[in-house]
Amino acid sequence: MKVALYARVSKALEQNPENQLQALREWAKRADATVIGEFVDEISSKDTRPQKEAVLGLLRTRQVDGVAFYALDRWGRNMAEIVLELEEFAVQGWMMMALKEQIDLSTAAGKMFAHILAAMANFERERIRERTMLGLARAKAQGKKFGRPRKCKECGRFESGTKRPLCSCVKGGGANPSLICEGKSGV
């Protein structure tokens, strides 16, 4: 079995990937796996992960049979991302080993655990949606306006730096002369 070893560390925290890599190398030796390469992303929280993308490329082109990483949180940033990729692993028949959690998709228990994670991620997405809807309802009840700011029907512009119309020409009489629409005829 040909595998890629993947580690991710925080550049901001000055972490060293060697602890993860050492554990992965030991696993590969015990599993009698041929290591095709070691891939390390040293990133901050918002960076892309080019080495992870490289591993996924090797998997998709069948240059490796699977990937091993130290822990699920080293593979993905959030549960939804992890679950989507676990589903791809299962569908494609790729081997995946998360050492810390002992998840191996080649076993029935590993597949069951992946399904449990998928259910939990779906539950969390629904909870987030519920909280968002409650927050929107509360804001609406408090008179908060949503959507794009309104613009002057005469000139189509907005007052600079605000969401108020550039002029009050649409309201008719009593307009502040400094806000009279320059685009309105006769002004």
HELIX and SHEET records of a PDB file:
HELIX    1   1 GLU A   18  ARG A   30  1                                  13    
HELIX    2   2 PRO A   50  ARG A   60  1                                  11    
HELIX    3   3 LEU A   72  TRP A   75  1                                   4    
HELIX    4   4 MET A   79  GLN A   92  1                                  14    
HELIX    5   5 ALA A  108  ALA A  141  1                                  34    
HELIX    6   6 CYS A  169  LYS A  171  5                                   3    
HELIX    7   7 PRO A  177  LEU A  179  5                                   3    
SHEET    1   A 5 THR A  34  ILE A  43  0                                        
SHEET    2   A 5 LYS A   2  SER A  10  1                                        
SHEET    3   A 5 GLY A  66  PHE A  69  1                                        
SHEET    4   A 5 MET A  95  ALA A  98  1                                        
SHEET    5   A 5 ILE A 103  ASP A 104 -1                                        
END                                                                             
